[in-house]
Amino acid sequence: MHRPDRVITKKIEPLLTTTEVSRMLHVHPNTLRRWSNKGIIRTHRVGPRADRRFRRDDITRFLTQLKENGGNPQKVDMASR
């Protein structure tokens, strides 16, 4: 029986759904989808239906930048993400 000398484990970060993030941001899911389509907020596509998923760190950064620019999502700096 083969036993590896070391086991490599990678912690997989749970991704958030559109519904979860829209509740966090207090916006309608369609608003979140529109922001995703425009590139205002970073999204990842998963599965055969290419469902949107969001990383918690990306949402935290988005919220921080949103506060800094007076709440205008159009002014969120994509380069810093």
N, C-alpha and C positions, 0 to 999 in steps of 0.2 A: 504494500500500500504506500502510495506516494504522500509524503507530508512536506509541505513547503516550509522553508526555514523561517519565513516570516509571512504574516498575513497583512495584506494591504487593505485597509478599509477606507472608504471615502464616505464622509457624511453627506447625505443627500438632503439638501435644503427643501423643505416642503414649499410648493408653489401655491399662491393664492388664486382663487377663481375671480372672475369678473364680478360676481355678486358680492363676494367678501370685500374686494377692494372698493367697489362702489359704495358699500356701507361705510367703510373706513373714511372715505373722502366726502361722504354725504352728497353724492351726485347720482344721477340716474345711470343705470348700466349702459344705456345708449350713448350718454355723454362720454363715459369711459372708453367705449368702443371707438367713438369719433376721435378722441384724443390719441388713442392707439393708432388709428389709421393715419392721422396727421403726423405721427412721430413725436407727439408732445410727451407721452409717457411710454417707457420701455415695456415691451411685452414679449413673451415667448410663446411660440405655437407648439402644441403637443397633440399627439394622437392622430388618427386617420382623418378626423374632422377639423384638424388644426385649431382646436380650441385655444383661446387666449389664457395664459397664466402669467402671474406677476411674482417677482421676487420681493420679499419683504424689505430688503435693503434698498431696492429701487424705489419703493413706495415711500420709505422714510426719507430718502434724499429728495424725492419729488415734493413731499410736504415741507421740508426745510426750505427748499428754494421757493416754493409757493408763498410761504410766510415772508421771506426776504424781499420778494418783489410785489408785495401788496395784494396777493391773491389772484394774480393774473396768470393762468396756465400758459398763455401764449408767450410769456417772457421767461419760461423755464429754460435754462441753459442746457441744451442737449449734450454739449461737449464735456460737461463735467460729470456725466453719468457713465 
